[in-house]
Amino acid sequence: MNLIIKNCNSIDEANIQIEPERLNIKYGINGTGKSTIAKAIDLNTQGKEKLISLTPFKHSGKQDTNLLPSIEGADSITKVSIFNEDYINQIVFRPDEVITNSFDIFIKNETYKQKTEEIEKLISSIKDTFKGNTELEQVIKDLNDMSDSFGASKTGYSAAGSIAKGFGKQGNKIENIPAGLQGYSEFLKSPQNVKWIKWQIDGNEFIEISENCPYCTTTTEGKKDNIKLVAKEYDHKSIEHLNKVLSIVERLSKYFSENTYHRLQEITKNKTELAEEEKNYLIEIKNQIDVLRGKLNELRGITFFTFREDEKVIDKVNFLKINIGLLSHLESEETKKIVDSINDSLETVSKLAGELQGQVNQQKIGIQKTILEYKTEINNFLRFAGYKYNVDIENDSNEYKMKLKHEDFNENVTSGTQHLSFGEKNAFALVLFMYQSLSANPDLIILDDPISSFDRNKKFAIIEKLFRGKKSFRGKTVLMMTHDLEPIIDLVKNLPHEFQPVPVASFLEAKKGIVKEIKVTKDDVITFGQVCHENIGSECDDVIKLIYLRRFHEIVNDKGNIYQLIANLLHKREKPFKRVDLIEVEMTSAEIDEVASRIKIKIPTFDYQVILNKLNDAAQMRTLYDSAPNNYEKLQLFRIINGQHENDVIAKYINETFHIENEYVMQLNPNKYEGVPEFIIDECSKSLQAIEA
C-alpha cells in the first residue's frame, strides 16, 4: 500500500510504501519525521479529525483546507498497535501482575475459548437457574448486604458495621421515639426521615437569629429546647444505617424461618443497646447467611475455575449442593423453592460428571502447555539477552496472571518499576507489546525506534524475539521506524534468510519538508572501504576523490606517506611534511613524486600543485560546494574551505564526519543516502555566505 501524508508537523508531504505481511524498515536520521508518520497513521484510525493535532505551526490558524493534515491510501488500516515512548510510559508493573490483562493476552486463546464453551454447555443447567431470575438476584444481593451490615470482624460483629451504628446504645429510636419528641413522630417515621433529620439539624444554626421559626416565622418562644433536642437525640448517619438494616430484614422476611423472623422483629425494635446474647443470635444468623450466599455466589459464577486443581468434578458438584435442613434460620418455604431448583440443576450436572471431568482435564492440560510455552519463550529471551529476570504465569483466583521474578529472589517482584533499569523496562515493554499485539491482531503494527537504546548483543536478541518463531510478528504487517542502521545490517544484509518473509528496507530522506523513500537492498549495505572505492571510481571531482582516499587509509589505519600527502594537500600546505616519531619532517621531492605516482593508480589526474591551487581558489571551491550532489560531500568541502565552524556543536559534528569516529564498519553510501541533517548544511552555507560578504 502507498501512503501519502501531507501537512503533519514538519512534513509537507511524505510518500511511504508498506508491503503487507512482512517487516517494513524505514531508516532515517533524527528529525526526518519518522514519529510523525507513525502518529499520523495511528490518529487516522481514530478519525480523520484527530489528525488536526499534527497541524504544522506554520499553518496554525489558516482556513485553507488544502493545508490541513491528511493521509491518503490508509483506508484499509482500521486498527493499529503502536510501540513508542507513550506505550513504554504506560507500562506499569502492578504488584499482582507484570502487565494488565495478562490472562487475556497469554491464556485466552482460541483453544481455551473453545474448551470453555464446551464446559459452559455441560454446566448450563446451573447457569440457567440464575439467568434472568431477577428474584434470585435480589435475594443474593440482600443476603450479601445483610452480611455486610455486620461489618468486618473476626467475631462476626463489628462496632463499625451498620447494625452497631444503627442501633447504637439506645436501640431503635425510630420505633422508640424519646420523650418530648413525639410531635415529630410523623417526620421521624417517614421514608424521608434521614433527609428530614439532616435538614432539621442544619436549620439549628438559624434558630438564634430570631424568636421566630426560620421556616414558618411563627414564634419559637418556649420551644427552642425541644427543637434542639432532635439534634441531641439523632444524627442522620445513624438513622441511615438503621433504615438500611430494617429494610434488608423486611426484604428477606419470607426467606427467614418463621421463628427467626419473629425474633428479629423483637430485636430490631429494642429500646436499648443490643445485649450480648442478642448479638450472638444475630451472628448465628449471619453465619448461616454466609454459607448460603457463599454457595449461591459461587454457583452463579460457576466456570472452569470452580473445579480447582486436583479435585474431582463429582466431589465439587456434591459440595455445592445446599442442605437447607442445616440452615435452620433460613428454613422457609421460599428458601426451599430456591434451594430445590439449584440442587436439581446440580443433580443434572452430576449425571454429566464424567464428560465434564474430561473437558476440565483437557482445559487444565491445555493451559499448562500454554503457560510452559510462553514462560520458555520469554525466559529464554531474558536469559540470552542478559537479563536476570524471569516470569511465571500463576493461577490467581478466576484467572491467570504473569508474575515477575528475579534470579536472586524467591518471591514475586511486586515493585518492578523501582527495580528495573531503563533498558530492562524497555525490553519488557517491547516483548509484552508483541504478545499484546498478537492478541489484538491489528491491521498494522508500528515500532517507533524500538531498539536504538539497547546494547549490540541485546539488539539482535530483541529482533530475533520479535520476528522469528511461531509467536512473533513473522507474517504480520509491521512498520519499523529507526535511526539505527544495525537492524538493516542484521535483517537485510547479513541474515535475511533467517527472517521469513524477507524484510524490506528503505531510507527516508527529508528535504524542505518533502520526505521520500530510497530503497535499501542487501547490496547497498557495504563496508566503508567499499564506499571509498566506489566513490573514488566515480565521475566526481578529484578533491572529492581525495577525501574518500584519505578516509580509506584512515579506516584501515594506514597513515603512511599516501595519507600524509593527502592530509597536507587538504590542509592547503605548499610544502607537505610527514610525522616521524612525532616530529614534523618536510617531504622530499622524490618522496612526493613517489607518493603521487601511487595515488595516480586510483586518481589518474592527480596533481598536487593543480589541486592545491583549486583549494586556494575560493570561487572554485564555492562552486564545487554548491554543485556537490549530497550533504556528506558538502560537509567535507566546508571543512576544507573554512577549517572550523564558530558553533561548537556544528564544529563537533563536522569533525566527527571528517574523521572516522562515528562510522559503522557496514554502512550506506553517503553519495546515495543523505545521512547528514539538512540543518547542518544550512548552517555551513550561512557561514560561507558570511565569509564572502
Summary of the structure (lengths in Angstrom):
residues: 693
radius of gyration: 40.6
end to end distance: 49.4
largest distance: 130.2
contacts: 2049
relative contact order: 0.10
helix: 55%
strand: 12%
